[in-house]
Amino acid sequence: MEWVSPLLERILGTGITAGSQLAAGRASKRAADFEAAQLTQRAGEARAVSHRQAEEARLESVLLQSRALAVAAASGAGASDPSVVNAIANIAKRGDYSIRSRVYEGEAAGRRYEDAATARRYEGRQMEKAGEMRALSTVVQGGLSLYGRYGEEDDPANASSQSSTARDLEYDDWWTE
C-alpha cells in the first residue's frame, strides 16, 4: 500500500496546480476588466473636460465680439459698418473653430481611451482562456503521468507478455500486505 501516498500526492498536486492556473486566468481577466472600466471612465472625463473648455471658448468669443462692438461704437463707427461686421464675423469664426477643436480633441481622447479599454477586455478574455488551457494541459499531463506510472500493468499490450499466474500473484500480493 505504499503506492497510495505517491498516487494521492500526484493527484492532489495536479489538482492544485490546475486550480491555481484557472484562478490566475480569472484574476487576470478581472484585473483587465477593472482597468478597462477605469479607461472607460477616463474617456467620459476627457469628453466632459473638452466640453467645458468648449463652453469657455464660446464665452470668450461672445465677450470678444461684445468688446469689438463696444470699441467700434466708442470710436464713432456704426454697428452696421462693413469693417465692424467683418471684425465681429472673424471673431465669431475663430471662436467657432476653437469650440469645435476642443470638442474634437475630447472626442479623440475619449475614443483612444475606449479603444484601450476594448483591448484590455480582449486581453483579459485571452488570459482567462490561456489559464483554462494551462489547467487542462496540467490535468492531461498529470493523467498521462499517472497512467505511465500506475496504469502500465493494466495495459493490454503488457497483458500478453505476462502469464496469468504472474498477474494473479501481483494482485494477491497487493491485497495481502
C-alpha positions in Angstrom: 0.0 0.0 0.0 3.0 2.3 -0.1 1.9 3.3 -3.6 -1.2 5.1 -2.3 0.7 8.1 -0.8 2.6 9.0 -4.0 -0.5 8.5 -6.1 -2.5 10.8 -3.8 0.3 13.4 -3.9 0.3 13.4 -7.7 -3.4 13.7 -7.9 -3.6 16.5 -5.3 -0.6 18.3 -6.9 -2.2 18.1 -10.3 -5.5 19.3 -9.0 -4.0 22.2 -7.0 -1.8 23.3 -10.0 -4.7 23.2 -12.4 -6.9 25.1 -9.9 -4.3 27.8 -9.4 -3.9 28.1 -13.2 -7.7 28.6 -13.6 -7.7 31.1 -10.7 -4.8 33.0 -12.2 -6.5 33.3 -15.6 -9.7 34.5 -13.9 -7.8 37.0 -11.8 -6.0 38.4 -14.9 -9.4 38.8 -16.6 -10.8 40.6 -13.5 -7.8 42.9 -13.4 -8.1 43.7 -17.1 -11.9 44.3 -16.7 -11.1 46.7 -13.9 -8.5 48.6 -15.9 -11.0 48.7 -18.8 -13.6 50.3 -16.6 -11.1 52.9 -15.5 -10.2 53.6 -19.1 -13.9 54.0 -20.0 -14.3 56.4 -17.1 -11.3 58.4 -18.4 -13.0 58.6 -21.8 -16.0 60.2 -20.2 -13.9 62.6 -18.2 -11.9 63.6 -21.3 -15.1 64.4 -23.1 -16.5 66.3 -20.2 -13.3 68.4 -19.9 -13.4 69.2 -23.6 -17.0 70.3 -23.5 -16.2 72.5 -20.5 -13.3 74.0 -22.4 -15.5 74.5 -25.5 -18.0 76.4 -23.3 -15.2 78.6 -22.0 -14.1 79.2 -25.6 -17.7 80.1 -26.6 -18.0 82.6 -23.7 -14.6 84.1 -24.6 -15.8 84.5 -28.2 -19.0 86.2 -27.1 -17.0 88.6 -24.9 -14.6 89.4 -27.7 -17.5 90.1 -30.1 -19.1 92.3 -27.5 -15.9 94.2 -26.8 -15.3 94.7 -30.6 -18.8 96.1 -30.9 -18.3 98.4 -27.9 -14.9 99.6 -29.2 -16.5 100.3 -32.6 -19.3 102.2 -31.0 -16.9 104.2 -28.9 -14.9 105.2 -32.0 -18.0 106.5 -33.7 -18.3 103.7 -36.2 -21.8 102.2 -36.6 -22.7 98.6 -35.8 -23.5 98.0 -39.5 -20.3 99.4 -40.8 -18.7 96.7 -43.0 -15.3 96.7 -41.2 -17.1 96.3 -37.8 -19.3 93.5 -39.2 -16.3 91.7 -40.7 -14.2 92.0 -37.5 -17.1 90.6 -35.4 -17.7 87.8 -38.0 -14.0 86.9 -37.9 -14.0 86.8 -34.1 -17.1 84.5 -34.3 -15.5 82.2 -36.8 -12.3 81.9 -34.7 -14.5 81.2 -31.6 -16.4 78.5 -33.5 -13.2 76.9 -34.7 -11.9 76.9 -31.1 -15.1 75.4 -29.8 -15.1 72.6 -32.4 -11.4 71.9 -31.9 -11.8 71.5 -28.2 -14.8 69.1 -28.7 -12.9 67.2 -31.3 -9.9 66.8 -29.0 -12.1 65.5 -26.2 -13.8 63.0 -28.6 -10.5 61.8 -29.9 -9.1 61.3 -26.4 -12.3 59.5 -25.5 -12.1 57.2 -28.4 -8.4 56.4 -27.6 -9.4 55.5 -24.0 -12.3 53.4 -25.2 -10.1 51.6 -27.7 -7.6 50.9 -25.0 -10.5 49.6 -22.8 -11.6 47.3 -25.5 -8.1 46.0 -26.0 -7.7 45.3 -22.2 -11.0 43.4 -22.1 -9.9 41.3 -25.1 -6.5 40.7 -23.4 -8.4 39.7 -20.2 -10.5 37.2 -22.1 -7.4 35.7 -23.7 -5.6 35.5 -20.4 -8.6 33.7 -18.9 -8.7 31.2 -21.8 -4.9 30.7 -21.5 -5.4 29.8 -17.8 -8.1 27.3 -18.8 -5.8 25.8 -21.4 -2.9 25.6 -18.9 -5.2 23.9 -16.4 -6.4 21.4 -18.9 -2.9 20.7 -20.1 -1.8 20.1 -16.4 -4.7 17.7 -15.9 -3.9 15.8 -19.1 -0.2 15.7 -18.3 -1.0 14.5 -14.7 -3.3 11.8 -16.0 -0.7 10.6 -18.5 2.0 10.6 -15.8 -0.3 8.6 -13.5 -1.1 6.2 -16.3 2.6 5.8 -17.1 3.4 5.1 -13.5 0.5 3.1 -12.3 -1.5 2.0 -15.3 1.0 0.0 -17.2 0.2 -3.3 -15.5 -3.4 -2.9 -16.8 -2.3 -2.2 -20.3 -3.5 -4.9 -22.8 -0.2 -4.7 -24.6 1.6 -5.9 -21.4 -1.1 -8.5 -20.6 0.0 -10.9 -23.3 3.6 -10.8 -22.1 2.7 -11.7 -18.6 1.4 -15.1 -17.6 -1.9 -15.1 -15.8 -0.3 -16.6 -12.7 2.2 -13.8 -12.5 -0.6 -11.2 -12.8 -2.7 -13.1 -10.1 0.3 -13.2 -7.8 0.9 -9.5 -8.2 -2.8 -8.9 -7.4 -2.7 -11.2 -4.4 0.5 -9.6 -3.1 -1.1 -6.1 -3.1 -4.1 -7.2 -1.1 -2.2 -9.4 1.4 0.3 -6.9 2.6 
